[in-house]
Amino acid sequence: MIERKDWSQVIRMVRARHGMTQEQFAAKLGVTFASVNRWENGRVTPSRLALRQIEDLLRGLDSDGCALLVEYFGGET
């Protein structure tokens, strides 16, 4: 499993690579801006539900999202 600091990096990387603000990323996941902010700052680890939502979001993105999906979730695209 990925450590807390790594999740913050993954979330920040996904957002940045796809040109999303924290607010936009939160809206895509159906969570609050505050949740995304806490994840990125390493104060809180995403819940299992949030991790599933992030995984689903990565599946819907371009090949970069698919590569991140395999790297961090160990799944296939």
Secondary structure, DSSP 8 states (H G I E B T S, - for coil): ---HHHHHHHHHHHHHHTT--HHHHHHHHT--HHHHHHHHTTSS---HHHHHHHHHHHHTS-HHHHHHHHHHH----
